[in-house]
Amino acid sequence: MSDHNEQHHIVPIRVYIAVFLTLIAMTWVTAYVSTVDLGRLNIFVALSIAIFKASLVILFFMHVKYGTKLTKMIVLAGLYWLLLLLFIAMADLWTRGWMGVPGR
């Protein structure tokens, strides 16, 4: 066995409770916002709330906030890859009209 001097960060239970209550509150906000007609802003508000909630889960429940630099780099690489794939898919949709293919 190798002798590592790794120190693990112990997260207080109050942090988990606060994050959980925030996620519950944001779920209620999501449900309420879905009943309000914001026009074209509905999708942006819904996605903003979803990104905020996903960030909380990634940072606290997946322990990325207190993780190593390698862990943070892997998470950022995954997010970069996701954005790249979404951009490629959207570029395909945006340019379909150029070739006579009906778009949306």
Backbone as JSON Lines, residues from 0, in Angstrom:
{"i":0,"aa":"M","n":[0.83,-1.18,0.0],"ca":[0.0,0.0,0.0],"c":[0.88,1.25,0.0]}
{"i":1,"aa":"S","n":[0.47,2.21,-0.78],"ca":[1.22,3.45,-0.82],"c":[0.74,4.37,0.3]}
{"i":2,"aa":"D","n":[1.62,5.2,0.75],"ca":[1.31,6.08,1.87],"c":[1.02,7.48,1.33]}
{"i":3,"aa":"H","n":[-0.26,7.78,1.2],"ca":[-0.66,9.09,0.69],"c":[-1.06,10.0,1.85]}
{"i":4,"aa":"N","n":[-0.7,11.23,1.75],"ca":[-1.1,12.22,2.75],"c":[-2.23,13.08,2.21]}
{"i":5,"aa":"E","n":[-3.22,12.43,1.65],"ca":[-4.36,13.16,1.11],"c":[-5.28,13.58,2.25]}
{"i":6,"aa":"Q","n":[-5.72,14.8,2.19],"ca":[-6.65,15.27,3.19],"c":[-8.0,15.45,2.52]}
{"i":7,"aa":"H","n":[-9.02,14.9,3.13],"ca":[-10.36,14.99,2.6],"c":[-11.1,16.12,3.3]}
{"i":8,"aa":"H","n":[-11.75,16.92,2.52],"ca":[-12.52,18.02,3.09],"c":[-13.85,17.48,3.6]}
{"i":9,"aa":"I","n":[-14.16,17.77,4.84],"ca":[-15.41,17.32,5.43],"c":[-16.4,18.47,5.35]}
{"i":10,"aa":"V","n":[-17.47,18.24,4.62],"ca":[-18.48,19.27,4.42],"c":[-19.49,19.19,5.57]}
{"i":11,"aa":"P","n":[-19.74,20.31,6.24],"ca":[-20.73,20.29,7.33],"c":[-22.13,19.92,6.81]}
{"i":12,"aa":"I","n":[-22.9,19.27,7.63],"ca":[-24.24,18.83,7.24],"c":[-25.13,20.03,6.91]}
{"i":13,"aa":"R","n":[-24.88,21.18,7.54],"ca":[-25.7,22.36,7.27],"c":[-25.55,22.84,5.82]}
{"i":14,"aa":"V","n":[-24.38,22.59,5.21],"ca":[-24.18,22.96,3.81],"c":[-25.06,22.09,2.92]}
{"i":15,"aa":"Y","n":[-25.08,20.78,3.21],"ca":[-25.94,19.88,2.43],"c":[-27.4,20.24,2.59]}
{"i":16,"aa":"I","n":[-27.8,20.58,3.79],"ca":[-29.21,20.96,4.03],"c":[-29.53,22.25,3.3]}
{"i":17,"aa":"A","n":[-28.63,23.23,3.34],"ca":[-28.87,24.5,2.65],"c":[-28.96,24.28,1.13]}
{"i":18,"aa":"V","n":[-28.08,23.45,0.58],"ca":[-28.13,23.17,-0.85],"c":[-29.42,22.45,-1.21]}
{"i":19,"aa":"F","n":[-29.82,21.48,-0.38],"ca":[-31.06,20.74,-0.63],"c":[-32.27,21.67,-0.59]}
{"i":20,"aa":"L","n":[-32.33,22.55,0.4],"ca":[-33.46,23.48,0.5],"c":[-33.47,24.47,-0.67]}
{"i":21,"aa":"T","n":[-32.29,24.87,-1.11],"ca":[-32.2,25.75,-2.28],"c":[-32.71,25.04,-3.53]}
{"i":22,"aa":"L","n":[-32.35,23.77,-3.69],"ca":[-32.83,23.0,-4.84],"c":[-34.35,22.84,-4.8]}
{"i":23,"aa":"I","n":[-34.91,22.6,-3.62],"ca":[-36.36,22.5,-3.48],"c":[-37.02,23.83,-3.83]}
{"i":24,"aa":"A","n":[-36.47,24.93,-3.31],"ca":[-37.03,26.25,-3.59],"c":[-36.95,26.57,-5.09]}
{"i":25,"aa":"M","n":[-35.84,26.23,-5.71],"ca":[-35.7,26.51,-7.14],"c":[-36.64,25.63,-7.98]}
{"i":26,"aa":"T","n":[-36.97,24.45,-7.47],"ca":[-37.96,23.61,-8.15],"c":[-39.33,24.27,-8.1]}
{"i":27,"aa":"W","n":[-39.67,24.84,-6.95],"ca":[-40.93,25.58,-6.85],"c":[-40.92,26.81,-7.77]}
{"i":28,"aa":"V","n":[-39.78,27.49,-7.83],"ca":[-39.68,28.66,-8.73],"c":[-39.85,28.21,-10.18]}
{"i":29,"aa":"T","n":[-39.27,27.09,-10.54],"ca":[-39.42,26.56,-11.89],"c":[-40.88,26.27,-12.2]}
{"i":30,"aa":"A","n":[-41.58,25.65,-11.26],"ca":[-43.0,25.34,-11.47],"c":[-43.82,26.61,-11.58]}
{"i":31,"aa":"Y","n":[-43.5,27.62,-10.78],"ca":[-44.25,28.88,-10.86],"c":[-43.97,29.61,-12.17]}
{"i":32,"aa":"V","n":[-42.71,29.68,-12.55],"ca":[-42.34,30.41,-13.77],"c":[-42.97,29.75,-15.0]}
{"i":33,"aa":"S","n":[-43.2,28.45,-14.94],"ca":[-43.81,27.77,-16.08],"c":[-45.26,28.2,-16.3]}
{"i":34,"aa":"T","n":[-45.88,28.79,-15.28],"ca":[-47.26,29.26,-15.42],"c":[-47.33,30.71,-15.88]}
{"i":35,"aa":"V","n":[-46.21,31.4,-15.89],"ca":[-46.16,32.81,-16.28],"c":[-45.75,32.9,-17.74]}
{"i":36,"aa":"D","n":[-46.49,33.7,-18.51],"ca":[-46.16,33.87,-19.93],"c":[-45.13,34.98,-20.08]}
{"i":37,"aa":"L","n":[-43.91,34.59,-20.37],"ca":[-42.83,35.56,-20.57],"c":[-42.47,35.69,-22.05]}
{"i":38,"aa":"G","n":[-43.27,35.09,-22.88],"ca":[-42.99,35.15,-24.31],"c":[-41.76,34.34,-24.65]}
{"i":39,"aa":"R","n":[-40.86,34.96,-25.4],"ca":[-39.65,34.26,-25.83],"c":[-38.65,34.06,-24.7]}
{"i":40,"aa":"L","n":[-38.87,34.73,-23.57],"ca":[-37.94,34.61,-22.44],"c":[-38.16,33.35,-21.61]}
{"i":41,"aa":"N","n":[-39.29,32.66,-21.83],"ca":[-39.58,31.46,-21.03],"c":[-38.43,30.45,-21.08]}
{"i":42,"aa":"I","n":[-37.94,30.17,-22.26],"ca":[-36.89,29.17,-22.39],"c":[-35.6,29.61,-21.71]}
{"i":43,"aa":"F","n":[-35.28,30.9,-21.78],"ca":[-34.05,31.4,-21.16],"c":[-34.14,31.36,-19.64]}
{"i":44,"aa":"V","n":[-35.3,31.7,-19.11],"ca":[-35.48,31.65,-17.65],"c":[-35.43,30.2,-17.17]}
{"i":45,"aa":"A","n":[-36.1,29.31,-17.88],"ca":[-36.1,27.89,-17.49],"c":[-34.7,27.3,-17.55]}
{"i":46,"aa":"L","n":[-33.96,27.61,-18.6],"ca":[-32.6,27.09,-18.73],"c":[-31.66,27.7,-17.69]}
{"i":47,"aa":"S","n":[-31.86,28.95,-17.35],"ca":[-31.03,29.59,-16.32],"c":[-31.24,28.91,-14.97]}
{"i":48,"aa":"I","n":[-32.48,28.65,-14.63],"ca":[-32.77,27.96,-13.37],"c":[-32.18,26.56,-13.39]}
{"i":49,"aa":"A","n":[-32.32,25.86,-14.51],"ca":[-31.79,24.5,-14.61],"c":[-30.27,24.48,-14.5]}
{"i":50,"aa":"I","n":[-29.6,25.44,-15.11],"ca":[-28.14,25.51,-15.03],"c":[-27.7,25.8,-13.6]}
{"i":51,"aa":"F","n":[-28.42,26.69,-12.92],"ca":[-28.11,26.99,-11.53],"c":[-28.25,25.75,-10.65]}
{"i":52,"aa":"K","n":[-29.34,25.01,-10.84],"ca":[-29.57,23.81,-10.04],"c":[-28.52,22.74,-10.35]}
{"i":53,"aa":"A","n":[-28.19,22.56,-11.62],"ca":[-27.17,21.58,-11.99],"c":[-25.81,21.97,-11.42]}
{"i":54,"aa":"S","n":[-25.52,23.26,-11.39],"ca":[-24.25,23.72,-10.82],"c":[-24.16,23.39,-9.33]}
{"i":55,"aa":"L","n":[-25.26,23.58,-8.61],"ca":[-25.26,23.22,-7.19],"c":[-25.0,21.73,-6.98]}
{"i":56,"aa":"V","n":[-25.66,20.91,-7.78],"ca":[-25.47,19.46,-7.66],"c":[-24.03,19.09,-7.97]}
{"i":57,"aa":"I","n":[-23.49,19.64,-9.03],"ca":[-22.11,19.31,-9.42],"c":[-21.12,19.78,-8.36]}
{"i":58,"aa":"L","n":[-21.28,21.0,-7.88],"ca":[-20.32,21.56,-6.94],"c":[-20.35,20.87,-5.58]}
{"i":59,"aa":"F","n":[-21.55,20.62,-5.04],"ca":[-21.64,20.15,-3.67],"c":[-21.87,18.64,-3.56]}
{"i":60,"aa":"F","n":[-22.86,18.1,-4.27],"ca":[-23.15,16.69,-4.12],"c":[-22.14,15.81,-4.85]}
{"i":61,"aa":"M","n":[-21.51,16.34,-5.88],"ca":[-20.48,15.57,-6.57],"c":[-19.08,15.95,-6.09]}
{"i":62,"aa":"H","n":[-19.01,16.84,-5.09],"ca":[-17.77,17.24,-4.4],"c":[-16.73,17.88,-5.32]}
{"i":63,"aa":"V","n":[-17.19,18.52,-6.38],"ca":[-16.23,19.16,-7.29],"c":[-15.66,20.43,-6.66]}
{"i":64,"aa":"K","n":[-16.44,21.1,-5.85],"ca":[-15.96,22.35,-5.23],"c":[-14.71,22.11,-4.4]}
{"i":65,"aa":"Y","n":[-14.67,20.99,-3.71],"ca":[-13.54,20.7,-2.84],"c":[-12.6,19.67,-3.46]}
{"i":66,"aa":"G","n":[-12.77,19.39,-4.72],"ca":[-11.95,18.39,-5.4],"c":[-10.61,18.94,-5.84]}
{"i":67,"aa":"T","n":[-9.85,18.06,-6.45],"ca":[-8.53,18.45,-6.93],"c":[-8.64,19.25,-8.23]}
{"i":68,"aa":"K","n":[-7.54,19.8,-8.65],"ca":[-7.52,20.55,-9.91],"c":[-7.82,19.63,-11.09]}
{"i":69,"aa":"L","n":[-7.38,18.39,-10.98],"ca":[-7.64,17.43,-12.06],"c":[-9.15,17.18,-12.19]}
{"i":70,"aa":"T","n":[-9.83,17.03,-11.06],"ca":[-11.28,16.83,-11.09],"c":[-11.97,18.02,-11.74]}
{"i":71,"aa":"K","n":[-11.58,19.21,-11.37],"ca":[-12.18,20.42,-11.94],"c":[-11.9,20.51,-13.44]}
{"i":72,"aa":"M","n":[-10.69,20.12,-13.85],"ca":[-10.36,20.17,-15.26],"c":[-11.21,19.17,-16.06]}
{"i":73,"aa":"I","n":[-11.43,17.98,-15.5],"ca":[-12.24,16.97,-16.18],"c":[-13.68,17.46,-16.32]}
{"i":74,"aa":"V","n":[-14.21,18.08,-15.29],"ca":[-15.58,18.61,-15.35],"c":[-15.66,19.71,-16.4]}
{"i":75,"aa":"L","n":[-14.69,20.61,-16.42],"ca":[-14.69,21.69,-17.42],"c":[-14.53,21.14,-18.83]}
{"i":76,"aa":"A","n":[-13.72,20.1,-18.99],"ca":[-13.57,19.48,-20.31],"c":[-14.88,18.86,-20.76]}
{"i":77,"aa":"G","n":[-15.61,18.24,-19.84],"ca":[-16.92,17.69,-20.18],"c":[-17.91,18.76,-20.57]}
{"i":78,"aa":"L","n":[-17.91,19.87,-19.85],"ca":[-18.82,20.98,-20.2],"c":[-18.45,21.59,-21.55]}
{"i":79,"aa":"Y","n":[-17.14,21.7,-21.8],"ca":[-16.7,22.22,-23.1],"c":[-17.18,21.3,-24.22]}
{"i":80,"aa":"W","n":[-17.03,20.0,-24.03],"ca":[-17.45,19.02,-25.04],"c":[-18.96,19.11,-25.28]}
{"i":81,"aa":"L","n":[-19.74,19.24,-24.2],"ca":[-21.19,19.39,-24.32],"c":[-21.54,20.64,-25.12]}
{"i":82,"aa":"L","n":[-20.91,21.77,-24.81],"ca":[-21.18,23.01,-25.54],"c":[-20.79,22.89,-27.01]}
{"i":83,"aa":"L","n":[-19.68,22.22,-27.28],"ca":[-19.25,22.03,-28.66],"c":[-20.28,21.21,-29.44]}
{"i":84,"aa":"L","n":[-20.75,20.12,-28.86],"ca":[-21.75,19.28,-29.54],"c":[-23.07,20.03,-29.74]}
{"i":85,"aa":"L","n":[-23.48,20.8,-28.74],"ca":[-24.71,21.6,-28.88],"c":[-24.56,22.65,-29.97]}
{"i":86,"aa":"F","n":[-23.38,23.28,-30.03],"ca":[-23.15,24.29,-31.07],"c":[-23.19,23.66,-32.45]}
{"i":87,"aa":"I","n":[-22.6,22.48,-32.61],"ca":[-22.62,21.81,-33.91],"c":[-24.05,21.45,-34.3]}
{"i":88,"aa":"A","n":[-24.85,20.97,-33.35],"ca":[-26.24,20.63,-33.64],"c":[-27.04,21.87,-34.02]}
{"i":89,"aa":"M","n":[-26.82,22.97,-33.3],"ca":[-27.54,24.21,-33.61],"c":[-27.08,24.79,-34.94]}
{"i":90,"aa":"A","n":[-25.8,24.68,-35.26],"ca":[-25.31,25.16,-36.55],"c":[-25.99,24.41,-37.68]}
{"i":91,"aa":"D","n":[-26.22,23.12,-37.5],"ca":[-26.93,22.33,-38.5],"c":[-28.35,22.85,-38.68]}
{"i":92,"aa":"L","n":[-29.02,23.11,-37.58],"ca":[-30.4,23.61,-37.68],"c":[-30.46,25.0,-38.31]}
{"i":93,"aa":"W","n":[-29.51,25.87,-37.92],"ca":[-29.52,27.24,-38.43],"c":[-29.23,27.32,-39.93]}
{"i":94,"aa":"T","n":[-28.49,26.38,-40.46],"ca":[-28.08,26.47,-41.87],"c":[-28.89,25.58,-42.8]}
{"i":95,"aa":"R","n":[-29.92,24.92,-42.32],"ca":[-30.71,24.05,-43.19],"c":[-31.43,24.83,-44.29]}
{"i":96,"aa":"G","n":[-31.8,26.05,-44.03],"ca":[-32.46,26.87,-45.02],"c":[-31.59,27.2,-46.22]}
{"i":97,"aa":"W","n":[-30.28,27.17,-46.05],"ca":[-29.36,27.48,-47.13],"c":[-29.41,26.44,-48.23]}
{"i":98,"aa":"M","n":[-29.77,25.19,-47.87],"ca":[-29.77,24.13,-48.86],"c":[-31.2,23.74,-49.28]}
{"i":99,"aa":"G","n":[-32.17,24.53,-48.92],"ca":[-33.53,24.27,-49.33],"c":[-34.25,23.25,-48.47]}
{"i":100,"aa":"V","n":[-33.65,22.83,-47.39],"ca":[-34.3,21.89,-46.48],"c":[-35.12,22.68,-45.49]}
{"i":101,"aa":"P","n":[-36.39,22.33,-45.33],"ca":[-37.21,23.1,-44.4],"c":[-36.66,23.0,-42.99]}
{"i":102,"aa":"G","n":[-36.54,24.13,-42.33],"ca":[-36.01,24.17,-40.97],"c":[-37.09,23.93,-39.95]}
{"i":103,"aa":"R","n":[-37.16,24.8,-39.02],"ca":[-38.1,24.66,-37.91],"c":[-39.47,24.7,-38.46]}
